[in-house]
Amino acid sequence: MSRPIPLAAFASRRDFLQAAGFTLVAAAAGCVRPPAQVLAPLEETAESPAGRRIEYATTCAGCGAGCGISASVRDGRPVKLEGLPSHPVSRGGLCAAGQAGLLGLYDSHRVLQPRVRG
């Protein structure tokens, strides 16, 4: 036959709630994001002379990774995209979707307004 377990072996309701609260706080503390480093433009100028190339640090929207890119701009138009070596996600690499970002920008057949399905 089994022996009955004494009630002293179980934790009290107060101990249970304290342990549950501690577990909840510990889980929430583990979900906090570390402060993100803001990537400033690589070369800051108020106005650029005609034909001068300026590089800006930005992120790629080609895929969901959000890789850091260095966008070279000449006369106010982006002309080249490269991976940003100091970005923690991409570490200087850039996927094919990011490399093709300029092709979509200058495509004459790109969609300029929302399409209506029907």
C-alpha positions in Angstrom: 0.0 0.0 0.0 1.1 3.6 -0.5 1.8 5.8 2.4 0.1 9.2 2.5 2.5 12.1 1.8 2.6 14.7 4.6 1.3 18.1 3.8 4.6 19.7 4.9 6.3 18.2 1.8 4.3 20.5 -0.4 5.0 24.2 -0.8 2.5 26.6 0.5 0.4 28.7 -1.8 2.5 31.7 -1.0 5.8 29.9 -1.9 4.2 28.7 -5.1 3.1 32.3 -6.1 6.6 33.6 -5.2 8.2 31.0 -7.5 5.8 31.7 -10.3 6.4 35.4 -10.0 10.1 35.0 -10.1 9.9 32.7 -13.1 7.8 35.3 -14.9 10.2 38.1 -14.2 13.2 36.0 -15.2 11.5 35.1 -18.5 10.6 38.7 -19.2 14.1 39.9 -18.4 15.5 37.3 -21.0 13.3 38.8 -23.7 14.7 42.4 -23.5 16.6 43.4 -26.6 20.1 44.9 -26.1 20.4 48.5 -27.2 20.8 48.8 -30.9 23.8 50.7 -32.4 22.6 53.4 -34.7 24.6 53.5 -37.9 25.2 57.1 -39.0 26.0 58.1 -42.6 29.5 57.2 -43.5 30.2 60.7 -44.8 28.1 63.6 -43.7 27.8 66.7 -45.8 25.0 69.3 -45.9 25.2 69.7 -49.7 27.3 67.8 -52.1 28.9 69.3 -55.2 27.7 68.0 -58.5 29.2 64.7 -59.4 30.5 64.0 -55.9 29.9 60.5 -54.5 28.5 60.3 -51.0 28.1 57.0 -49.0 25.2 56.5 -46.6 24.7 53.6 -44.2 21.2 52.1 -44.4 19.4 48.8 -44.3 18.3 46.6 -47.1 14.6 45.8 -47.6 15.2 43.0 -50.2 14.6 40.2 -47.7 13.6 39.9 -44.1 17.1 39.9 -42.7 17.6 43.7 -42.8 21.2 43.6 -43.8 23.3 46.7 -43.4 24.3 48.3 -46.7 26.4 51.2 -47.8 24.6 53.1 -50.5 26.7 55.3 -52.8 24.8 58.3 -54.0 25.8 60.6 -56.9 23.8 63.7 -57.8 21.0 62.6 -55.3 20.6 59.2 -57.0 21.8 55.9 -55.6 24.4 54.3 -58.0 25.8 51.3 -56.0 24.9 49.1 -53.0 27.5 47.2 -51.0 27.5 45.3 -47.7 28.3 47.2 -44.6 31.2 45.5 -42.8 30.3 46.9 -39.3 26.7 45.6 -39.4 26.2 42.7 -36.9 23.7 40.8 -39.1 25.3 40.8 -42.6 29.0 41.4 -41.6 29.7 43.0 -45.0 27.7 40.5 -47.1 24.8 41.3 -49.2 22.3 38.8 -50.8 21.2 38.8 -54.4 18.0 40.6 -53.5 20.0 43.4 -52.0 22.4 43.6 -54.9 19.4 43.8 -57.3 17.8 46.7 -55.3 19.0 49.3 -57.8 17.5 47.3 -60.7 14.0 47.6 -59.2 14.5 51.3 -58.5 15.3 52.2 -62.1 13.0 49.6 -63.8 10.6 51.3 -66.2 8.0 48.6 -65.6 7.9 48.8 -61.8 4.6 49.1 -60.0 4.2 52.8 -59.0 0.8 52.5 -57.2 -1.1 49.8 -55.4 -2.7 47.1 -57.6 -6.3 46.3 -57.3 -7.2 42.6 -57.5 -10.5 41.9 -59.2 
